[in-house]
Amino acid sequence: MPRSVQDILDHADELAKRFEDYEPSPEDEVAVGEYLLRRAALARARTERQVSEAVGLARKAGISWKRIGTELGISAQAAQQRYGPLTKSA
């Protein structure tokens, strides 16, 4: 949906005004510890997804469970138990 430069500038002005007029309420506040925990949980989820994808690619490339386990700092059996079901569905 094409928009004119003026439409974009008007929208930017509207957003700037909403930002300037914003008054936080107590419900908006999050304790630092809770915020950090939320960020850490999201980072862990992203990392786990990356590891799962990498294990799947490694298995497709013929890399052994022993080697994968070594790279992950776990045993071959632990790697296969944890990631094996995920690699079979991929």
Secondary structure as a PSIPRED ss2 file (coil, helix, strand):
# PSIPRED VFORMAT (PSIPRED V4.0)

   1 M C   1.000  0.000  0.000
   2 P C   1.000  0.000  0.000
   3 R C   1.000  0.000  0.000
   4 S C   1.000  0.000  0.000
   5 V H   0.000  1.000  0.000
   6 Q H   0.000  1.000  0.000
   7 D H   0.000  1.000  0.000
   8 I H   0.000  1.000  0.000
   9 L H   0.000  1.000  0.000
  10 D H   0.000  1.000  0.000
  11 H H   0.000  1.000  0.000
  12 A H   0.000  1.000  0.000
  13 D H   0.000  1.000  0.000
  14 E H   0.000  1.000  0.000
  15 L H   0.000  1.000  0.000
  16 A H   0.000  1.000  0.000
  17 K H   0.000  1.000  0.000
  18 R H   0.000  1.000  0.000
  19 F H   0.000  1.000  0.000
  20 E H   0.000  1.000  0.000
  21 D H   0.000  1.000  0.000
  22 Y C   1.000  0.000  0.000
  23 E C   1.000  0.000  0.000
  24 P C   1.000  0.000  0.000
  25 S C   1.000  0.000  0.000
  26 P H   0.000  1.000  0.000
  27 E H   0.000  1.000  0.000
  28 D H   0.000  1.000  0.000
  29 E C   1.000  0.000  0.000
  30 V C   1.000  0.000  0.000
  31 A C   1.000  0.000  0.000
  32 V H   0.000  1.000  0.000
  33 G H   0.000  1.000  0.000
  34 E H   0.000  1.000  0.000
  35 Y H   0.000  1.000  0.000
  36 L H   0.000  1.000  0.000
  37 L H   0.000  1.000  0.000
  38 R H   0.000  1.000  0.000
  39 R H   0.000  1.000  0.000
  40 A H   0.000  1.000  0.000
  41 A H   0.000  1.000  0.000
  42 L H   0.000  1.000  0.000
  43 A H   0.000  1.000  0.000
  44 R H   0.000  1.000  0.000
  45 A H   0.000  1.000  0.000
  46 R H   0.000  1.000  0.000
  47 T H   0.000  1.000  0.000
  48 E H   0.000  1.000  0.000
  49 R H   0.000  1.000  0.000
  50 Q H   0.000  1.000  0.000
  51 V H   0.000  1.000  0.000
  52 S H   0.000  1.000  0.000
  53 E H   0.000  1.000  0.000
  54 A H   0.000  1.000  0.000
  55 V H   0.000  1.000  0.000
  56 G H   0.000  1.000  0.000
  57 L H   0.000  1.000  0.000
  58 A H   0.000  1.000  0.000
  59 R H   0.000  1.000  0.000
  60 K H   0.000  1.000  0.000
  61 A C   1.000  0.000  0.000
  62 G C   1.000  0.000  0.000
  63 I C   1.000  0.000  0.000
  64 S C   1.000  0.000  0.000
  65 W H   0.000  1.000  0.000
  66 K H   0.000  1.000  0.000
  67 R H   0.000  1.000  0.000
  68 I H   0.000  1.000  0.000
  69 G H   0.000  1.000  0.000
  70 T H   0.000  1.000  0.000
  71 E H   0.000  1.000  0.000
  72 L H   0.000  1.000  0.000
  73 G C   1.000  0.000  0.000
  74 I C   1.000  0.000  0.000
  75 S C   1.000  0.000  0.000
  76 A H   0.000  1.000  0.000
  77 Q H   0.000  1.000  0.000
  78 A H   0.000  1.000  0.000
  79 A H   0.000  1.000  0.000
  80 Q H   0.000  1.000  0.000
  81 Q H   0.000  1.000  0.000
  82 R H   0.000  1.000  0.000
  83 Y H   0.000  1.000  0.000
  84 G H   0.000  1.000  0.000
  85 P H   0.000  1.000  0.000
  86 L H   0.000  1.000  0.000
  87 T H   0.000  1.000  0.000
  88 K H   0.000  1.000  0.000
  89 S H   0.000  1.000  0.000
  90 A C   1.000  0.000  0.000
